[in-house]
Amino acid sequence: MTVPDPVKAILFPLVAALATVFAGSGDVVAATKKPTRKAKAVAVATPLVVPQLVNPAAIAKDPAPIATEFAKWLDQLEQSDKVSGLAVAIVKDDDVLLERGIGYADWQKREPVDTGTVFRLASLSKAFATTLAGMLVEDGVLSWNTRIAEMLPTFALADVDGGQKLTVRDILSHRVGLPHNTYDRLIEQDEPYPVLVERLREVPMTCAVGDCYGYQNIAFSLIGDVTYAATGDFFYHQVEKRVFHPLGMTTATYGRDALENSPRWARPHRRAGKGWQSFQPNERYYHMPPAAGVNASIVDMRKWLVAQMGGEPGVLAPALLEETHAPLVATPRERTSTPWRKGRLLDAQYALGWRIYDYAGEPMVFHAGAVQGYRALMAFLPERRFGMVMLWNCESAAPYGLMPMLFDRYLGLPRVDWADIGDLDESASTGGD
């Protein structure tokens, strides 16, 4: 949902006044007295933040200083040992404001993360699948309304009639009618993907096909089977040929073997005392390439970010981006799942492989990814062409908080230490210069 400027002009002063009443004065929204480290952790976990609308006059005219400040936050994160290794890129329009790695690709070997280090992307892979689907629609090979059963005659759901009506658009927006994350626990037990697809017909429906949201990995990955049926070519090969190569994404690959054959790649890590212990990546979600099969470096993900923000119209046409970024189904639980979402989101929906948020009145395109030992996120403001992508090789929550801190600074919103990295510099500008 985008709030019109005239409405913003009326609501912003009112909501800002309420924010002052509830949050107190000053740029940092926090407790009124400096807490102890232990108490501070509690305060940051549930900050007192009143959702408010962005004041257009407060948006940073020059975001370069904000990227410099973000680099300092990275320094603090690295010193805290809250991540084993992480890579990040920040982009405005087509300009790279920051591209950097911190920590280690392999903690034991002290192999540093650099901008060429390859990570697993987990569910950030989904947008590559929807982009390819959009290209096939442009070619006339598929339609968004192509029925899955027409392409895969043996496919069925418990609702037989509904299963016959399920479309490409439905599976890519998680409107299959199945419970959230159907059979993911069996993926974790290394059950074969084809067997789990067949077993979808045994699962009781939570709603009619197309009527409600339920996040899926197995059902989403049917787009790989549909691609093969429509083109006679493997899904991953089509993505490589039509997306990776044209965008110059030279480190981007599919599968575990390709990850481990990369010149530099980040091992997954788990906590070991005060440090981290690397381990071997598992194969499980690689069995579903459309849902979670991609590997890439931050350099390549920066290229992907630029393309998603409209910087590569010869590869990703504006109409394709408009289609894949268009919200299709409400996801209200997203608004309350974390403190920053509670404090910033006015609306949350799912599009085609992307989450679409109303971030304090600004449209935001977002997705995160998680598999064992890896995390990833990408977010951008399409109307401002400002965005970021982060990849890290452990199951730390801290980097998630850096994302809203960046956008808060760019949009001139009150400063909150969402990542719990330490005191913020209250003397810094609020992003409106």
C-alpha positions as a Python dict, from the first residue, in 0.01 Angstrom:
ca = {
    (1, 'M'): (0, 0, 0),
    (2, 'T'): (134, 344, -94),
    (3, 'V'): (7, 643, 102),
    (4, 'P'): (-63, 945, -125),
    (5, 'D'): (142, 1257, -54),
    (6, 'P'): (-164, 1470, 39),
    (7, 'V'): (-259, 1212, 301),
    (8, 'K'): (98, 1205, 427),
    (9, 'A'): (91, 1581, 463),
    (10, 'I'): (-208, 1553, 696),
    (11, 'L'): (-110, 1243, 888),
    (12, 'F'): (262, 1295, 932),
    (13, 'P'): (245, 1588, 1177),
    (14, 'L'): (-26, 1412, 1379),
    (15, 'V'): (154, 1077, 1401),
    (16, 'A'): (489, 1244, 1463),
    (17, 'A'): (335, 1432, 1753),
    (18, 'L'): (204, 1107, 1895),
    (19, 'A'): (549, 954, 1854),
    (20, 'T'): (696, 1237, 2059),
    (21, 'V'): (440, 1184, 2333),
    (22, 'F'): (498, 809, 2352),
    (23, 'A'): (868, 786, 2273),
    (24, 'G'): (1008, 1102, 2426),
    (25, 'S'): (1238, 1354, 2262),
    (26, 'G'): (1562, 1290, 2076),
    (27, 'D'): (1663, 1090, 1771),
    (28, 'V'): (1710, 758, 1953),
    (29, 'V'): (1397, 572, 2056),
    (30, 'A'): (1508, 389, 2370),
    (31, 'A'): (1473, 379, 2746),
    (32, 'T'): (1501, 718, 2918),
    (33, 'K'): (1797, 612, 3133),
    (34, 'K'): (2093, 414, 3012),
    (35, 'P'): (2029, 48, 3100),
    (36, 'T'): (2278, -216, 3194),
    (37, 'R'): (2391, -453, 2919),
    (38, 'K'): (2141, -715, 3032),
    (39, 'A'): (1856, -468, 3069),
    (40, 'K'): (1946, -309, 2738),
    (41, 'A'): (1899, -639, 2556),
    (42, 'V'): (1546, -654, 2691),
    (43, 'A'): (1479, -292, 2595),
    (44, 'V'): (1601, -340, 2239),
    (45, 'A'): (1399, -660, 2196),
    (46, 'T'): (1076, -465, 2252),
    (47, 'P'): (1146, -97, 2179),
    (48, 'L'): (873, 160, 2232),
    (49, 'V'): (814, 265, 1872),
    (50, 'V'): (502, 426, 1734),
    (51, 'P'): (460, 353, 1363),
    (52, 'Q'): (466, 675, 1167),
    (53, 'L'): (479, 801, 811),
    (54, 'V'): (794, 917, 637),
    (55, 'N'): (828, 1292, 598),
    (56, 'P'): (944, 1335, 236),
    (57, 'A'): (1147, 1640, 337),
    (58, 'A'): (1351, 1425, 578),
    (59, 'I'): (1470, 1171, 319),
    (60, 'A'): (1846, 1190, 267),
    (61, 'K'): (1948, 1380, -44),
    (62, 'D'): (2295, 1226, -26),
    (63, 'P'): (2292, 870, 114),
    (64, 'A'): (2671, 827, 92),
    (65, 'P'): (2729, 939, 455),
    (66, 'I'): (2468, 686, 567),
    (67, 'A'): (2661, 408, 397),
    (68, 'T'): (2972, 531, 580),
    (69, 'E'): (2782, 511, 908),
    (70, 'F'): (2661, 162, 815),
    (71, 'A'): (3024, 59, 771),
    (72, 'K'): (3085, 162, 1133),
    (73, 'W'): (2792, -55, 1241),
    (74, 'L'): (2958, -342, 1055),
    (75, 'D'): (3276, -276, 1252),
    (76, 'Q'): (3077, -299, 1575),
    (77, 'L'): (2906, -618, 1458),
    (78, 'E'): (3240, -775, 1366),
    (79, 'Q'): (3392, -685, 1702),
    (80, 'S'): (3095, -836, 1884),
    (81, 'D'): (3147, -1181, 1724),
    (82, 'K'): (2771, -1198, 1663),
    (83, 'V'): (2837, -1332, 1315),
    (84, 'S'): (3099, -1569, 1179),
    (85, 'G'): (3109, -1392, 843),
    (86, 'L'): (2894, -1152, 644),
    (87, 'A'): (2892, -965, 312),
    (88, 'V'): (2682, -660, 229),
    (89, 'A'): (2614, -422, -59),
    (90, 'I'): (2423, -91, -53),
    (91, 'V'): (2311, 71, -379),
    (92, 'K'): (2145, 401, -476),
    (93, 'D'): (2023, 410, -833),
    (94, 'D'): (2307, 229, -1014),
    (95, 'D'): (2580, 352, -779),
    (96, 'V'): (2745, 121, -527),
    (97, 'L'): (2769, 303, -193),
    (98, 'L'): (2917, 11, 1),
    (99, 'E'): (3035, -338, -88),
    (100, 'R'): (3220, -522, 185),
    (101, 'G'): (3280, -844, 373),
    (102, 'I'): (3351, -893, 743),
    (103, 'G'): (3447, -1195, 949),
    (104, 'Y'): (3540, -1533, 812),
    (105, 'A'): (3432, -1767, 537),
    (106, 'D'): (3596, -2038, 751),
    (107, 'W'): (3643, -1946, 1116),
    (108, 'Q'): (3891, -2223, 1194),
    (109, 'K'): (4116, -2143, 896),
    (110, 'R'): (4071, -1767, 942),
    (111, 'E'): (3979, -1738, 575),
    (112, 'P'): (3823, -1391, 544),
    (113, 'V'): (3498, -1306, 372),
    (114, 'D'): (3552, -1080, 72),
    (115, 'T'): (3319, -950, -197),
    (116, 'G'): (3382, -1259, -412),
    (117, 'T'): (3297, -1512, -138),
    (118, 'V'): (3002, -1728, -240),
    (119, 'F'): (2712, -1795, 0),
    (120, 'R'): (2394, -1999, -19),
    (121, 'L'): (2095, -1773, -87),
    (122, 'A'): (1821, -2003, 48),
    (123, 'S'): (1482, -1846, -28),
    (124, 'L'): (1629, -1546, -209),
    (125, 'S'): (1635, -1807, -487),
    (126, 'K'): (1259, -1768, -528),
    (127, 'A'): (1285, -1436, -710),
    (128, 'F'): (1507, -1594, -975),
    (129, 'A'): (1233, -1851, -1033),
    (130, 'T'): (960, -1592, -1069),
    (131, 'T'): (1179, -1382, -1297),
    (132, 'L'): (1233, -1680, -1527),
    (133, 'A'): (860, -1752, -1521),
    (134, 'G'): (799, -1392, -1625),
    (135, 'M'): (1040, -1432, -1916),
    (136, 'L'): (858, -1745, -2030),
    (137, 'V'): (531, -1551, -2011),
    (138, 'E'): (688, -1277, -2226),
    (139, 'D'): (788, -1547, -2477),
    (140, 'G'): (432, -1681, -2489),
    (141, 'V'): (553, -2021, -2368),
    (142, 'L'): (352, -1986, -2047),
    (143, 'S'): (80, -1766, -1902),
    (144, 'W'): (55, -1663, -1538),
    (145, 'N'): (-281, -1838, -1555),
    (146, 'T'): (-144, -2160, -1704),
    (147, 'R'): (-285, -2445, -1498),
    (148, 'I'): (-29, -2670, -1332),
    (149, 'A'): (-232, -2981, -1411),
    (150, 'E'): (-220, -2897, -1782),
    (151, 'M'): (160, -2909, -1771),
    (152, 'L'): (192, -3189, -1512),
    (153, 'P'): (-100, -3429, -1570),
    (154, 'T'): (-32, -3646, -1263),
    (155, 'F'): (-38, -3352, -1020),
    (156, 'A'): (-326, -3346, -772),
    (157, 'L'): (-439, -3194, -443),
    (158, 'A'): (-684, -3323, -184),
    (159, 'D'): (-933, -3078, -334),
    (160, 'V'): (-937, -3247, -675),
    (161, 'D'): (-1130, -2972, -851),
    (162, 'G'): (-916, -2703, -691),
    (163, 'G'): (-598, -2885, -791),
    (164, 'Q'): (-714, -2871, -1152),
    (165, 'K'): (-751, -2492, -1125),
    (166, 'L'): (-413, -2421, -958),
    (167, 'T'): (-212, -2179, -1173),
    (168, 'V'): (148, -2068, -1215),
    (169, 'R'): (56, -1740, -1044),
    (170, 'D'): (-94, -1932, -750),
    (171, 'I'): (213, -2144, -677),
    (172, 'L'): (453, -1849, -709),
    (173, 'S'): (249, -1637, -467),
    (174, 'H'): (193, -1921, -215),
    (175, 'R'): (-183, -1935, -273),
    (176, 'V'): (-201, -2313, -309),
    (177, 'G'): (-437, -2359, -14),
    (178, 'L'): (-196, -2582, 179),
    (179, 'P'): (-78, -2532, 539),
    (180, 'H'): (233, -2318, 581),
    (181, 'N'): (560, -2499, 492),
    (182, 'T'): (387, -2823, 399),
    (183, 'Y'): (627, -3121, 433),
    (184, 'D'): (931, -2903, 507),
    (185, 'R'): (1002, -3127, 806),
    (186, 'L'): (1028, -3419, 562),
    (187, 'I'): (1266, -3218, 346),
    (188, 'E'): (1479, -3186, 661),
    (189, 'Q'): (1470, -3566, 684),
    (190, 'D'): (1599, -3582, 324),
    (191, 'E'): (1281, -3723, 171),
    (192, 'P'): (1295, -3705, -212),
    (193, 'Y'): (1123, -3407, -370),
    (194, 'P'): (924, -3613, -629),
    (195, 'V'): (780, -3830, -352),
    (196, 'L'): (672, -3525, -151),
    (197, 'V'): (506, -3370, -456),
    (198, 'E'): (300, -3686, -499),
    (199, 'R'): (205, -3677, -131),
    (200, 'L'): (63, -3323, -155),
    (201, 'R'): (-267, -3487, -256),
    (202, 'E'): (-288, -3632, 97),
    (203, 'V'): (-272, -3295, 275),
    (204, 'P'): (-601, -3140, 399),
    (205, 'M'): (-656, -2797, 248),
    (206, 'T'): (-665, -2487, 469),
    (207, 'C'): (-864, -2288, 213),
    (208, 'A'): (-969, -2303, -150),
    (209, 'V'): (-695, -2270, -411),
    (210, 'G'): (-615, -1902, -464),
    (211, 'D'): (-798, -1782, -152),
    (212, 'C'): (-530, -1758, 118),
    (213, 'Y'): (-156, -1738, 182),
    (214, 'G'): (51, -2034, 301),
    (215, 'Y'): (428, -2022, 244),
    (216, 'Q'): (557, -2325, 51),
    (217, 'N'): (886, -2470, -71),
    (218, 'I'): (772, -2794, -233),
    (219, 'A'): (467, -2656, -411),
    (220, 'F'): (663, -2345, -517),
    (221, 'S'): (926, -2569, -677),
    (222, 'L'): (668, -2707, -920),
    (223, 'I'): (772, -2415, -1141),
    (224, 'G'): (1088, -2614, -1214),
    (225, 'D'): (884, -2907, -1345),
    (226, 'V'): (659, -2669, -1539),
    (227, 'T'): (965, -2503, -1695),
    (228, 'Y'): (1094, -2838, -1818),
    (229, 'A'): (753, -2934, -1954),
    (230, 'A'): (722, -2601, -2137),
    (231, 'T'): (1078, -2570, -2272),
    (232, 'G'): (1232, -2917, -2270),
    (233, 'D'): (1523, -2765, -2078),
    (234, 'F'): (1623, -2789, -1714),
    (235, 'F'): (1507, -2504, -1491),
    (236, 'Y'): (1852, -2417, -1358),
    (237, 'H'): (1997, -2408, -1710),
    (238, 'Q'): (1728, -2163, -1819),
    (239, 'V'): (1809, -1933, -1524),
    (240, 'E'): (2181, -1951, -1595),
    (241, 'K'): (2130, -1873, -1966),
    (242, 'R'): (1866, -1602, -1930),
    (243, 'V'): (1951, -1433, -1599),
    (244, 'F'): (2298, -1512, -1462),
    (245, 'H'): (2493, -1476, -1785),
    (246, 'P'): (2321, -1161, -1923),
    (247, 'L'): (2366, -985, -1586),
    (248, 'G'): (2731, -1088, -1558),
    (249, 'M'): (2668, -1291, -1243),
    (250, 'T'): (2982, -1501, -1281),
    (251, 'T'): (2979, -1662, -935),
    (252, 'A'): (2607, -1749, -936),
    (253, 'T'): (2535, -2123, -953),
    (254, 'Y'): (2288, -2391, -849),
    (255, 'G'): (2360, -2680, -613),
    (256, 'R'): (2599, -2798, -346),
    (257, 'D'): (2869, -2922, -582),
    (258, 'A'): (2883, -2584, -751),
    (259, 'L'): (2904, -2410, -412),
    (260, 'E'): (3196, -2624, -299),
    (261, 'N'): (3372, -2584, -634),
    (262, 'S'): (3363, -2206, -608),
    (263, 'P'): (3711, -2049, -575),
    (264, 'R'): (3602, -1888, -246),
    (265, 'W'): (3295, -1998, -56),
    (266, 'A'): (3153, -1946, 292),
    (267, 'R'): (3123, -2255, 512),
    (268, 'P'): (2815, -2271, 733),
    (269, 'H'): (2885, -2218, 1104),
    (270, 'R'): (2728, -2290, 1438),
    (271, 'R'): (2808, -2146, 1780),
    (272, 'A'): (3101, -2305, 1965),
    (273, 'G'): (3160, -2139, 2300),
    (274, 'K'): (3243, -1774, 2234),
    (275, 'G'): (3336, -1845, 1873),
    (276, 'W'): (3210, -2039, 1574),
    (277, 'Q'): (3255, -2388, 1432),
    (278, 'S'): (3228, -2457, 1060),
    (279, 'F'): (3055, -2767, 927),
    (280, 'Q'): (2967, -2919, 591),
    (281, 'P'): (2662, -2777, 409),
    (282, 'N'): (2370, -3013, 376),
    (283, 'E'): (2205, -3111, 51),
    (284, 'R'): (1840, -3096, 152),
    (285, 'Y'): (1693, -2776, 11),
    (286, 'Y'): (1921, -2797, -292),
    (287, 'H'): (1682, -3069, -414),
    (288, 'M'): (1435, -2788, -487),
    (289, 'P'): (1633, -2540, -700),
    (290, 'P'): (1347, -2291, -758),
    (291, 'A'): (1281, -2254, -385),
    (292, 'A'): (1633, -2255, -242),
    (293, 'G'): (1900, -2365, -488),
    (294, 'V'): (2108, -2056, -574),
    (295, 'N'): (2461, -1968, -458),
    (296, 'A'): (2618, -1627, -524),
    (297, 'S'): (2866, -1368, -402),
    (298, 'I'): (2774, -1019, -283),
    (299, 'V'): (2914, -875, -608),
    (300, 'D'): (2665, -1078, -806),
    (301, 'M'): (2382, -1004, -567),
    (302, 'R'): (2455, -634, -603),
    (303, 'K'): (2410, -678, -979),
    (304, 'W'): (2083, -859, -911),
    (305, 'L'): (1970, -576, -682),
    (306, 'V'): (2045, -314, -948),
    (307, 'A'): (1849, -520, -1203),
    (308, 'Q'): (1551, -560, -969),
    (309, 'M'): (1547, -182, -916),
    (310, 'G'): (1518, -129, -1291),
    (311, 'G'): (1883, -78, -1380),
    (312, 'E'): (1898, -356, -1645),
    (313, 'P'): (1587, -305, -1861),
    (314, 'G'): (1744, -501, -2146),
    (315, 'V'): (1745, -813, -1927),
    (316, 'L'): (1460, -754, -1680),
    (317, 'A'): (1194, -555, -1864),
    (318, 'P'): (1000, -290, -1667),
    (319, 'A'): (674, -478, -1729),
    (320, 'L'): (824, -796, -1585),
    (321, 'L'): (938, -614, -1271),
    (322, 'E'): (598, -449, -1233),
    (323, 'E'): (429, -788, -1257),
    (324, 'T'): (656, -972, -1012),
    (325, 'H'): (649, -686, -758),
    (326, 'A'): (270, -643, -762),
    (327, 'P'): (115, -753, -427),
    (328, 'L'): (-129, -1041, -455),
    (329, 'V'): (-215, -1174, -110),
    (330, 'A'): (-219, -1028, 241),
    (331, 'T'): (33, -1161, 496),
    (332, 'P'): (-75, -981, 815),
    (333, 'R'): (139, -1193, 1049),
    (334, 'E'): (446, -1040, 887),
    (335, 'R'): (361, -707, 1049),
    (336, 'T'): (416, -841, 1400),
    (337, 'S'): (677, -1115, 1364),
    (338, 'T'): (975, -899, 1476),
    (339, 'P'): (1018, -570, 1667),
    (340, 'W'): (1122, -370, 1361),
    (341, 'R'): (820, -493, 1169),
    (342, 'K'): (592, -393, 1456),
    (343, 'G'): (752, -51, 1464),
    (344, 'R'): (765, 20, 1090),
    (345, 'L'): (524, -184, 877),
    (346, 'L'): (179, -52, 792),
    (347, 'D'): (98, -333, 547),
    (348, 'A'): (250, -664, 434),
    (349, 'Q'): (164, -870, 127),
    (350, 'Y'): (323, -1134, -96),
    (351, 'A'): (380, -1085, -468),
    (352, 'L'): (565, -1329, -697),
    (353, 'G'): (872, -1443, -507),
    (354, 'W'): (884, -1115, -312),
    (355, 'R'): (731, -971, 2),
    (356, 'I'): (586, -624, -46),
    (357, 'Y'): (584, -403, 262),
    (358, 'D'): (453, -58, 340),
    (359, 'Y'): (752, 70, 537),
    (360, 'A'): (625, 380, 717),
    (361, 'G'): (443, 487, 401),
    (362, 'E'): (715, 383, 154),
    (363, 'P'): (673, 74, -67),
    (364, 'M'): (947, -182, 8),
    (365, 'V'): (1033, -497, -184),
    (366, 'F'): (1183, -756, 52),
    (367, 'H'): (1272, -1120, 95),
    (368, 'A'): (1482, -1318, 339),
    (369, 'G'): (1626, -1667, 324),
    (370, 'A'): (1737, -1927, 577),
    (371, 'V'): (1883, -2276, 557),
    (372, 'Q'): (2107, -2450, 808),
    (373, 'G'): (2414, -2232, 865),
    (374, 'Y'): (2319, -1956, 621),
    (375, 'R'): (2101, -1646, 623),
    (376, 'A'): (2030, -1383, 356),
    (377, 'L'): (1810, -1083, 294),
    (378, 'M'): (1748, -825, 24),
    (379, 'A'): (1534, -512, 47),
    (380, 'F'): (1485, -200, -159),
    (381, 'L'): (1260, 101, -201),
    (382, 'P'): (1152, 88, -567),
    (383, 'E'): (1035, 448, -583),
    (384, 'R'): (1371, 571, -444),
    (385, 'R'): (1591, 305, -610),
    (386, 'F'): (1772, 260, -280),
    (387, 'G'): (1844, -87, -148),
    (388, 'M'): (2071, -337, 16),
    (389, 'V'): (2153, -707, 25),
    (390, 'M'): (2325, -907, 302),
    (391, 'L'): (2454, -1265, 315),
    (392, 'W'): (2594, -1436, 625),
    (393, 'N'): (2712, -1785, 715),
    (394, 'C'): (2559, -1850, 1057),
    (395, 'E'): (2221, -1841, 1226),
    (396, 'S'): (2262, -1503, 1395),
    (397, 'A'): (1966, -1266, 1418),
    (398, 'A'): (2174, -948, 1455),
    (399, 'P'): (2215, -865, 1083),
    (400, 'Y'): (1840, -858, 1033),
    (401, 'G'): (1829, -549, 1254),
    (402, 'L'): (2087, -365, 1045),
    (403, 'M'): (1847, -354, 751),
    (404, 'P'): (1576, -137, 914),
    (405, 'M'): (1848, 76, 1075),
    (406, 'L'): (1976, 160, 726),
    (407, 'F'): (1633, 245, 589),
    (408, 'D'): (1542, 444, 900),
    (409, 'R'): (1850, 659, 848),
    (410, 'Y'): (1783, 707, 477),
    (411, 'L'): (1417, 795, 532),
    (412, 'G'): (1483, 1025, 829),
    (413, 'L'): (1290, 811, 1078),
    (414, 'P'): (1370, 799, 1452),
    (415, 'R'): (1683, 603, 1529),
    (416, 'V'): (1642, 262, 1689),
    (417, 'D'): (1920, 10, 1756),
    (418, 'W'): (1725, -277, 1604),
    (419, 'A'): (2042, -490, 1581),
    (420, 'D'): (2149, -433, 1944),
    (421, 'I'): (2502, -338, 1841),
    (422, 'G'): (2552, -70, 2104),
    (423, 'D'): (2472, 296, 2159),
    (424, 'L'): (2390, 495, 1847),
    (425, 'D'): (2565, 824, 1777),
    (426, 'E'): (2295, 1074, 1874),
    (427, 'S'): (2499, 1360, 1734),
    (428, 'A'): (2480, 1221, 1380),
    (429, 'S'): (2245, 1382, 1131),
    (430, 'T'): (1900, 1230, 1092),
    (431, 'G'): (1930, 1168, 721),
    (432, 'G'): (1744, 1474, 601),
    (433, 'D'): (2044, 1667, 468),
}
